[in-house]
Amino acid sequence: MKIAIHNGTGLNEKSIKYCEANGLNYITVDAYSADIIEYLKNENVTHFLWHFNHNLPEDILMARNVLYSLGSCDIKVYPDFNTGWYFDDKVAEKYILEAIDAPVVKSWPFYHKDTAMKWLRDEAEYPIVAKLRRGAGSYNVVLLKNFRQAKKYCNKMFSSGLSPAPKILADVSTKLKVSRKRGDVLNRLKRLPNFVKYMTHARKQFPKEKGYVYFQEFIAGADCDYRIVVVGDRAWGSMRKVRENDFRASGAGMSYEDPTLIPEFLVKVAFDIQKRLKAQSMSFDFVLDKEGNPHIVEISYCFGFDGGDGSFYWNRELELVHEDFTLEELILEQFLKDHNNN
């Protein structure tokens, strides 16, 4: 076994440290290089990991091309096709979740302005949620309260469009709140120059989203959502309160990693959907309606937690186990385990 890891940040960086700590045979590579396929083949690599990032334009542009092409060389990859093809595309998520009969929130994409306007005028029940295909952390998610607001949004999306990258100082008050909760305000300030450089690059390089609109049903009365993550035979979760005078929970910094706050049936649903997706890892953001029915609003193979590492998990028998773990290590361990058993 020989592992290749893209020399980047996040899971890539943590996977390198894991390999070093456990004496695994690995190399780091520049996955952007023109000869990456030939290089990995010549190096007799058996496993390739690239945690590609939704905020890096170059990753979104070409990461999947490399990852899925490697399947033709019998090199095992993370994320694989079933796990990553719909990543950071909320419209694609809608289609795949409907295809496997998952409880996805009602959604309406439109690709022609006249069709969208007719639906907004004659059929839409306000308020409705408008989202871009791309983006995370509640950026570019707005609540349209009436036809006038919806018409304005629709006109924008079928003309100049909207950038999927957040503004440099977007949601700064929430970021500070999260930092205070974690006790790492100083560390965040130290990272600020790099963050500004990172976001400036994204806003310059990402093309504007336009030529479509994507609406979701607004689930009234929900004061929180639930994030359930599945990796292998383990599931982990958190309850996230919505922002004050808002309807969004993602990125709000009010996440509670307490298993008593998480409905157990959501864990079962998450396990079932992950199996039907054949995904190596997956996070599910659930909202419950007034009758207690679950609705998936977003999914993602990669994810973050306000609370850091986990201290509990459920197995597939829904037994709750209190045990500290590092999520990134579980992903890599499961990736190697799955393919070594094949």
Order of alpha helices (4+ residues) and beta strands (2+ residues): beta-alpha-beta-alpha-beta-alpha-beta-alpha-alpha-beta-alpha-beta-beta-alpha-alpha-alpha-beta-beta-beta-beta-alpha-beta-beta-beta-beta-alpha
